[in-house]
């Protein structure tokens, strides 16, 4: 469901996606977008009206400093860089996502667990374009919630210029090399309790 956050191009609620156990991702549980620094005054008001529990800005610290979030001073905001600054360089899609996972497991896991202990309210994640770093973190969260790879790919493809095949390849790599999202994240330092908290928070 597209969000009316004026100034953001890729803002949407991933609610409604099916889980393998017959439940669905709860509407209002997980919101994804591109950078908030482009929000208009009306867009900022719309984000505040959503009563978000935690905003995770996945951009590097220098990106956040150059183009600050309008919520940077709010308690709900955290700048949580998902990957090391050089992690993407020298790779091309879809290899970049696989390299991102392989080279940044502890960092990615450290960001992921911040979804588990957030205050009540929607979880909002964004990077710069709302595509790559956001796409990987959202894919992990949806995988933990039991959403099938095909549905995750279908949602990812709703982002302009993105192909669902990129996420399908990424999730296949996650499975064959790392044993799936649960093993990837637990080996990265997350506890089963934290993963269960994320799953339960997302599912209706």
C-alpha positions, 0 to 999 in steps of 0.5 A: 500500500503506497503511503502519501508521504509527499517528497518520498518516491518509494514509500509504502506499507508492506502490510498484507503480504502472506505468511506461510502459516496463513497469517499476513503481515499486519498493515501498519507494522513495517513501512519502507521508503527512500530518504526522508530528507526530501519530505515536504512539510506535508510529508513530515506531518504525515510521518509524525501522524503515523506515530512511528515507534522507530525510524531506522535510517540505513544510510552511512553517517556521512550521507545522514550528515550531508542530507539530515533527516528531519527526524534526526532529533526525535527519540524514534530516529536512529542512524543505523548504517546497514553496511560498511561504506566500501561494501558495495563498490566493485560489484554489480546487481544482483551480485551486490546484494549477495556481497552485502550479506556475505561481508556485513553479517554482524553489522546487518544483524545489529541493525535487524535486532533494533526492530525487535526492541522498538517502542510500540508503533510502526517500524519505518526503514529507509536508505537513500533511494529506498531500494538496495539497503532497504530492500535487503533489510525488509527481505530479511524481516519478511523472511523471518516472518515466514513470507514466501520468497515469491511474495517478497520479490513481488513487493520488491519489484514495486520499487521503481527500476527494481526486478523481483529476480534480484531478490529471488537470487539474493534469497536463494543465496541466503538459503544455500550459503547461510542456511536461510534468514534465521541461521544467518541472523543467529550466527550474526549475533541475534537471539531466537527471542529477538527473531520471534519478537520481530516475527510476532510484531509483523504478523497479524 
